[in-house]
Amino acid sequence: MANRIMAIDDESEMLSLVKLTLERAGYEVGTCDNGRQAWDAIIQFKPELLILDVLLPGIDGYSLQVKLSQDPATKDIPVIVLTSLEPAKTLFRKFPQVAGFMTKPFKPEELLENVQRALTRGPQSNG
C-alpha cells in the first residue's frame, strides 16, 4: 500500500507540482490549499507525512504545527516544512516531528529525497 502524504500550500502551482511529483513516485497524495481547512483535511486523510507551507490563509503553518504537536492523533506525523522564508526554519527547529526543510523553489528530486528520508526516519531532532 502506498504511503499517504498530505501537502498543504496556498499556491496552486506549488500544490500541483508536489502532488504530481509524489504521485508519479507511487505515493497517495491529499492536498489542502488553506490553513482553515487543513486540520479537518489531516484528520480525515490520516497522512503518514505532511508537507507544510508556512504562509497560509486562515491559520499559518506555524500555528498549525503547534496544534499538530499537541494532539495525540497527529504528534507523531513527520512534517517537511516547505517555505520561501528561509528564516522560518528557526521557528520550526524546536518541534521533534519536523523531519526536514525545503526552500521554494525546489527540484522534484529534492522533494522525493526529503520525503523518503522523512518516511524512513520519522520525526527527529533538528538541533
N, C-alpha and C positions, 0 to 999 in steps of 0.2 A: 504494500500500500504506500502511496506517495506521501511524503511529508506535507503537512498543511502549513502554509505560510500566509500571514496577513500583512499587506502593505498599506500603510496609512500616509497619504500625501495629498495635499490640495491641488497640486499641479497635475492636470490630466495627462500631459505628455510624459511626465516622470512616472506616473502610476502605470501608464500603458507600457512603457519601457521595462519597468520592473516586472510586471505581470507576464509580458511576452518572453522575457529572458528566462524567468523561472519556470514557466510552463513548458518552454522548449527543452528545459533540463529535466522535465518529468515531475515537477512539484505541482501540488494542488494549491492554487492561489486565490485568496479572497482579497478584496480591496475596499477601502473606505476613503472618502475624499474630504472629511472634516472631523474635527475633534469632538463635536457634539454627538455624533452618531458612532464614534469609534468604540466606546465602551460596550454598547449593545452588540456591535458587529463582532467584537472579540469574544464576548460570552457566547454568542450564537455559533460562530465558526469554529471555536476551540482550536486555535492555531498552535503549532509546536514551535513557531518562531514568529517574531514581529519585526517588521521593518518600519521604523517610526520617524516621520519628519518632525522637526522642531516647531516650525511656524505653521500652525493650523488655525483655521477659523473656528470659533466656538471655544474649545479647550485646547491650549497649546500642548505640544509634545511633552514638555517638562511636567506639567500638571498631570497629564495622562500617565506618565512614567511613575510619578509619586503614587497615584491611585493603584497602578498595576503592582507596585512593590508592596503595598499594604494589604492587598486582598489575597487570601489563601488560594483562591482559584487561579490566580494569574501571577503570583510572585515568583514562580519557577520557570516562566516562559522566557527564554533568551530573547534579547532585543538587540537589533542593529539600529543605531541612530544614523539617520540619513539627513544631512543638512548642508546648506550653503554657508552657514555661520560657523566657521572654524572655532571661535571662542566658546561655542555652546558645549564643546566636548568637556570642558572643565566642570560644568554643572552636572553632567551625567556620570562622571567617573565614580561618584560615591555609591552608585547602585550596582550591587553584585550581579544582577541579572543582565546588565548591559554587556553584551559579548563582543561588540565591535562598533566602529565608527566609520562612516563613509561620507566624503565630502562631494557635493554636486559640483560640476558634472562628474560622472564616473564611467568607467568602462564596464560593459556587461561581464567580462571575465572577472573583474574585481568583485562585482556583486556575487557571482557564483562562488568565488573563493571564500568570501566572508560568510556566506550562507552555510557552506559546507563546514567551515571551521566552527561556526556557532552551533550548528546541529550536532556536531560530534563532541564538542567540549561543553556545551551548555553555558550557563552563567559562570563568570569567572571574575576575579579581581582585576581591575584596570589600574591599580595603584602603582 
